[in-house]
Amino acid sequence: MDPLVSAAVQFLSAAGAGMAGEVGKRAWELAGLYYHRLTGRPSRAPAGGSERERVIGELVARAADDPALAAQLASWAAAAGPSPFRPGAPVPRDLPLTTRHFTDRKDLLAALDREAARPADGSARVVQLCGGSGYGKGTLANHWGHGAKDRFPDGQLHLDLRGGGSPESALRPEAVLRALLRRLGVPAERIPPALADRTDLFRTFVADRRLLVVLHHAHSAAQVAPLLSAAPGVLVLVTAERPLDHLEALVLNVGPLAARDARQLLTSVAGKEAVRAAKAVLPGVLERCAGSPYALHAAARRLGRQVAGAPVGGDPMRLALEDGYRELDADAARLFRLAALRPWPVLTAPLAAALTGRESEQALADLAAEGLLEPVGGGYRYRDSARRYGQELSRREDGDRAGAEAIVRAVAHLRDFALAADYSALRDRPHLSPRFEEFGPDTYPTPGEAISALDSALPNLIEAVVTAEHFGLAEEVCELVEGLWALQLKVGRNDELVRALQIGDRIGIQHFRGTPIAARLTTQLAFALMDLQRHGEAEQAFARAAVTADQAGRPMGRATAVESVGLLRLSRWEYAEALEKFTAAAAVLELIGPDHPDADKAPRARALLHRHKGRALRGLQRQEEARAELAVAIRFFRGEGKEDYNLARSLTDLAESYLASGEPEAALPVIDEALVLLTAENATQHVVYLRELRERSTGSAH
């Protein structure tokens, strides 16, 4: 394929796939502007691969007989920007540390060697390591991976798929792919939202690479299947308690160590002197551990305190957990029980304190020391079997009421965290929950730090929404979801957020029908669905939000819903229809008089509509009118509204208008002003787009 055509295909395909966040939205909008300008007529955005090919084919055919059009097509191809596969990105080496006490497993290691060396035959190289908890599936995978490092010069990826530990909280395939693509160096803004497009991107990336992918604690084949390809240099290791249905793979069962190897492991961990000193109880200890590496490690920690006659038989993992629990003081034991009641992805010190009602850092450290929790980034996490044991203990020792009270405290803690961070991250947007006023906008020094805090805590915040619904905490669901808006707007991650947003929408309908908060939650879900290119569902949600706003007697809510449909039309290149919706939304805002409860919010809403009108007019090639609308928005956000984030986005629109008219010198200072503002906001995706825009502007100016 001609390089020019190839670049054009890359641009439109990437934009049409809806690359996540600001770059994707801008690129898609830009594609429509180019197509309109090059063909001289508007056209609805192509909805699939075949339509994209038709649009590109039409442009290429016209360019063949039109030198001017060919030059414009070349400019369009250049607008694709750099490949998402960044040259020189660090080689990922993600495997956790292996253990110096690794023992035996020679047959399994040899089987892994054979699969890695198997001649390519067009099938995927996949190995399932299966076995009960505590038998060392993950340790085996990591140990072999470190030893086989030279086989995989392009990297070794590792990902834990369990989420919080329950099947419902397990990572979805979209999240798995996003995490792996990010670790391979693909910028977040270049990752498309749809599963099929992410799968294609991943397979394209690994096609000619030698790469190891280790996936721990898989719940289903669906989590794994998108990562499989016929690439001869890619090997996928999957650990699971039992073979996954519908996954074609080499299955290796990881069972108990032989008696000799179990004694060798215990001696390696505890030391020869400790083993000799425990000679009298050693046979019972080994019998009790039953070849479980987890149980042997636990027994080694307390070998000097073992007594003869300890019960044997049953699950060695469970016996080891019971031994560890008996070693705890009252505070650590209570935390172990209460925190197990919900599958929190990361058990942090503040969350632990909320659960117990007291400072819990030492209790967390004690639980980790006894092997009852395992460290994970920023906190701790249960093994599935440890969580089940903790739940049993809590029901028996704490009772349902104490457990429920702990969960309510945990949800309240995460709600307050979300509201405080959201307020700091997006200080000027209208809030519905009165609880926002308890925090104010200054909990975090900068909006960027607030966004980073929300981003890091997202898995726990999603679990808080799920938990709040489960326990009938309807108001807390609404407040938590409202507190996710700044993250949704500035970072994206809608593939993960959509679960929580669907719950918020459902709770709004069930408990707050016909109220402003119900309209807000439905609108928030609709924006996520639009970003995920689920356009039909998004439009239905916007329509429901408009009806709910009417029921609540809130023209502001209806205007927002109508405006949002205009944004959806904009993403489809339907500029005239988008302009019509923005004009209709502005008319709804005129219903808000000076005494209306939303009177103080109306000027900002009008300014946003001026900005969106400018975008639609730009698509219609009415650049002077577009700039006039954008100027109104810029004056408001620079002056009366004093809102840096939307000022920067309006400036970006203005810069694009200048570039569309061939005025890069006028665009450059506008871009630079927007860059300063958005860098301070930590709006990463917007900043990346502006830097690419500046590079193109600089090239055009020279």
Secondary structure by P-SEA (a helix, b strand, c coil): ccaaaaaaaaaaaaaaaccccaaaaaaaaaaaaaaaaaacccccccccaaaaaaaaaaaaaaacccaaaaaaaaaaaaacccccccccccccccccccccccccaaaaaaaaaaaaacccccccbbbbbcccccccaaaaaaaaaaaaccccccbbbbbbccccccccccccaaaaaaaaaaaaccccccccccaaaaaaaaaaaaccccbbbbbccccccccccccccccccbbbbbbccccccccccbbbbbccccaaaaaaaaaaaccaaaaaaaccaaaaaaaaacccaaaaaaaaaccccccccccccccaaaaaaaaaaaaccaaaaaaaaaaaccccccccaaaaaaacccccaaaaaaaaaacccccccccccccaaaaaaaaaaaaccccaaaaaaaaaaaaaaaaaaaaaaaaaacccccccccccccccccccccaaaaaaaaaaaaaaaaaaaaaaaaacaaaaaaaaaaaaaaaaacccccccaaaaaaaaaaaaaacccccaaaaaaaaaaaaaaaaacaaaaaaaaaaaaaaaaaaaccaaaaaaaaaaaaaaaaaacaaaaaaaaaaaaaaaacccccccccccaaaaaaaaaaaaaaaaaaaacaaaaaaaaaaaaaaaaacccccaaaaaaaaaaaaaaaaaacccccaaaaaaaaaaaaaaacaaaaaaaaaaaaaaaaaaac
